[in-house]
């Protein structure tokens, strides 16, 4: 690694506190000494987005071992990512989204569109909750977590 720290834009909303994303951030920070910025790109409710940042940023800071900035934009996720890339100096983008069967971002082909911005893009898709949880009224579904993986130990769940 050279003397320049790699700047990584993390695009996430409902999966922002997923264990898989935290492990990705932790691994990148350990291997490459990255700096991260979390973008919540399709925020239609600013208060809800601010609550998400309040919960997730400390978790990301712990995973990264360094400060993590937070951005909120909306309502279109691609336009939000494009603005962040234009306004920032990022070297790479990580997009964390729900599994295909429930992801609006994947149905809108967000990852392919973001790749068109010219930066390397990594997609992080948390493990889906098993079908048995859907049929049995799994308690996590009542919390609004739908098909996200469980937050890592000691991490709080997001209620959106």
N, C-alpha and C positions, 0 to 999 in steps of 0.2 A: 504494500500500500504506500502511495506517495504521501506527501505532506498535506494534500487537500482531502478534507473529509467529504465523503459522498453524501449528498442531500437526497433524501427519499421522501416522496409524497405518498402518504398512506390514505387511500380513499376507502372509507367505510362508514357504515351507519348502524344498521341492526346487528352486524357481526363485529362491531368495533371492539368488543371485549371477549371475543372468542379465544379459546386456548390456542388454536392453530395460528391465529394472527400473532398472538403474543410470542409464541415460539419462533415464528418467522422473524419478528423484530429482534428478539433476543439473539438469535443465531446471526443475523446480519450485523448487529452491533458488535458482537464478539469477534466475528471474522473480519469485518471491514471498517469498524469504527464509524458507522453512519450516524447522521443526524436526521431525525424524523419530524415530519409535520403531518398531523391528522387533519384531513378534510372531510367534513360531513357535507356531501355535495347536493343533496336534494331536500334541504330543510324547508318544509312548508310552515313549520312551527318553530320559531326562534327559541322560545322558552324551553321546549323539549330538546332541541339541539344543544342548548347551553347546559341542560341537566346531563345529557349524554357526555359532553366534554368534561363536566365536573367529575363524573364517575370514571371515565376511560383514561383521561390524560395521566392521572397518577399511576394507573396500571401500566400504561405504555412507558412512562418515565422509568418505572421499576424494571421493565423488560429491557429497555434501551440502555439503562445505566447512565442516562444523560437527559437534559431537558428535551421536551417534545412540545412543539407549538401546535395550536389548534386553530382551525379555520372553519367557518360555517358559510355556506352559499346555497343558492337554490333559485328556482325550483327544478331546473333541468340538470341531471347529473353530469352529462357530457359538457355542457356549457360551463358548469362550475369547475370541472377539472381543467378545461381549456383555459379559463381565466387564471386559475392558480398557476398553471405552467407558464403562461405569459408573464405573470406578475412576479414569479419566483425564479430561482435558479436551481432547478432540480436535475438530478442525474438519472433518476429512475422513479418508477411509479409502482406501488403495490395496490391492487384493487382487491378488497375483501368483500365477498358477496354471498348471499344465500345460495343453496343448491338450485340447480336449473329448474326444477319443477315449481319453485316458489319465487324465484328471483326475477323481479321486474327489470333489473339491470341487464341480466343475461338475455332476456326476451328482447330488449332494446339493442342488443349487441354492443353494450358499453365497452367491453374489453377490447374488441376489434377496433372500435372507433377511437379509443384512447391510444392504442398502438399507432394509429395514424398521426399522432402528435410528434412522433419521432424519437421518443424515449423508450428504453427497455421497460416492459410491463410484466409483472408477475401477478398471476391470479391466485388468490387464497380463498378456497371454498371450504368452510367448516363442515365437519361430518354431519350428516342428517340424523335426526332422531328416527329411530326405527318405526316401522309401520304399526307395530303393536302399541306404541305410545299414542298414535292417532286414534286407534279404535277404542282404547280403554280410558280415554279422558285423562291422560297423563297430567299430573299436576303442573309440569313445566309449561304445558300448553295454556293453562289458565293464567300463567304469568305473562303470556304474550311472547314467549320465547320460540314458539313454533319449531322450525326445523334447525335450530342452531345447536351446536354442541354445548355441553355444559361449560360454564365459565370455570376457569382454573381455580383450584383451591384458594380460598381467601379473596376471591374476586366477586364483586356483586353483580347481580343480573340487571340488565336494562329493561325497563318496563315500557316498551314502545313497539 
